[in-house]
Amino acid sequence: MHAFSHGTTATPTAIAVPPSLSLPMIEAAFPRQLHSYWPQLQEKTRTWLLEKRLMPADKVEEYADGLCYTDLMAGYYLGAPDEVLQAIADYSAWFFVWDDRHDRDIVHRRRGAWRRLKHRLHAALDSPGEHLHHEDPLVAAFADTMVRLYAFLPGTWNARFARHFHSVIEAYDREFRNRTEGVVPTVEEYLALRRLTFAHWIWTDLLEPSAGRELPDRVRKHPAYRRAALLSQEFAAWYNDLCSLPKEIAGDEVHNLGISFIKHEGLTLEEAIREVRRRVEECVSEFLVAEKAALRFAASLDDGTLRGKDLSATVRACVGNMRNWFSTVYWFHHESGRYMVDSWDDRSTPPYVNNEAAGEK
């Protein structure tokens, strides 16, 4: 199936989506949009990656735009002030680089390097200002993004974000142990862990600075809001697993929903692919129901006061961007060089990563 996508050029290009991965419902019911700031976003994040030494200059030049990291965020946080979107995009780019470092540390069994990095990230999350000039560029860049993100909303939001990301770091540590020890989590264990390694609540938290205000707990924890948020993130995590399953099986991976089905439920590869796809499609249809409930909830918050009107508008903006997550994630997987494994010289080593023992010094 072909569909038109914004891609990284001014004119739309036809992207061939393999039939096994095509989701006509996404293409028909979730029109893709890009934040108007996207061209500047792409340029500034590319510059930031260089300045923070997160990728070598030749890798930035050859691969940064094609990885489409800024496209992903520009398609999600619509309506965000430019400064907020820039901070989120840089943080997202950092997250992908961190994910690659984590993967390389696992592949090369660099337990000491990973342990040091884990402790440094925990510390930088709590006191980013003290880590802006850390010797490890990954730590210094992380601190830079945290200083910027913490500036937009009150300390209560910052504390919640930090709490959520401490959990993500620990989940990455559990994945490190599982992968180095060859442990395939059960389906239920994997689903719980995936919500953390995919950082479900981090991306959901960032809807708030994008909309310009912190949501009170009674709103954020309301079942209608929380279910819509969870479904949007589950879709993204499971669609990623669907797209990654063949290459991860080839690479002796243990962290993929399909692999858990094969190992613990006795499914064949074909059956596992069908089951993951079924869950992905179910997420989409269930979101359409949850979205209506969340928008009804948003409308109920408008009690005629200025505060009620503003709160209602903020929730509508957040729910609207939950919807945008579906299309931006979908197209990202078919545009980004991150998933074009067949074009790599070595299928086990992404060409855009630094495969040296970073952080070992």
C-alpha positions, 0 to 999 in steps of 0.5 A: 500500500502506498500513502502520501507522507510529509517526510523530510522534504517540502513535497509529499513523497509516496511511502510504500507500507508493507501489507503486513504493517499497513493500517488503513484505519490510521491512514483514513481516520487519523490525518497527519499534521506537522507543527509549523515550526518543524523546518526550524526544529529539524535544523536546530535539533541537528545543531544541538546533536553536534554541539552536545557531541551526541553523534559524530559530525559525519553521522549527523550530516549523513543520518540525522535528518533521515532518522526523522526524530523531529518529524515524530515530535512535530507530528505529536505536540501540535499547538506547543510554543516553539520553545517547548517543542524545541526542548521536547524534540531535543529531549526525544533525540537524546532519548533515541541516542540513550536507547542506542547506547543502552543497546550497544552496552548490552551487545558488548556486555559493558555492565560497568559502563551501563551501571555508571550511566544509570547512576549518573542519569538518576543524579542528573534528573534530580539536580540537572544544573550540577551536571551540565558540564559532565564528562559524559556527553550523554549525561550533560545533554540530558541535564540540558534538556531537563533544565529546559523542560523544568522551566515551563511548569511548576515544581509539582509537574517537575517532581512528577516528571522526575518520578516517572523518569526514574522509573524508566531508568530502572526499567532500562536496567531490568531490560539490560539484565533480561537481555544479557541473561537471555530472559524472555519476560512473560506476556504480562511481565512484558506489557508492564515493563514495556509501559516503562521502557517506552516511557508512556507517562513521560510522553503523556506528561509532556502534553501539558507544557505543550498545552501551556498548563499543568493538569490537576490530579483529579483531571489527569487521573480521571479514568476517561483521560487516563484511558485515552492516554494509555491507549495512544501509548500502547498503540505506539509501543505495540506497533513498534514491536510489530515492525521490529519483530522479524529483525529482533528475532534475527538478532536474538532479542528477548524484549518484544511482545511477539517474542513473549507470545512465542516463548510463553504462549507457544505461538508460531512466528506467524501466529505471534505477528497476527496476535500483535497486529490484532492488539494494535488494531484493537488499540485504534478502535478502542481509542476512538471510543475512549476519545469520545469519553475524554472529550465529553469529560473535557466539556464537563469541566467548562462550568462557566468560569474562566478557570473551567473554560481554560481547563476544558480547553487544555484537556481538549488540546491534550486529547487532540494530541493523543490522537496525533500520536497515532499518525505520527508514530505510524509514519515514523516507522515507515520513514525513519532510517532507524527501521531500514535494517535491510539497507544496513551493511551490518544488520546487527549494527545501526550505521548511525550509532557510535559503536565504541565503548562510550562512557568507559573512560 
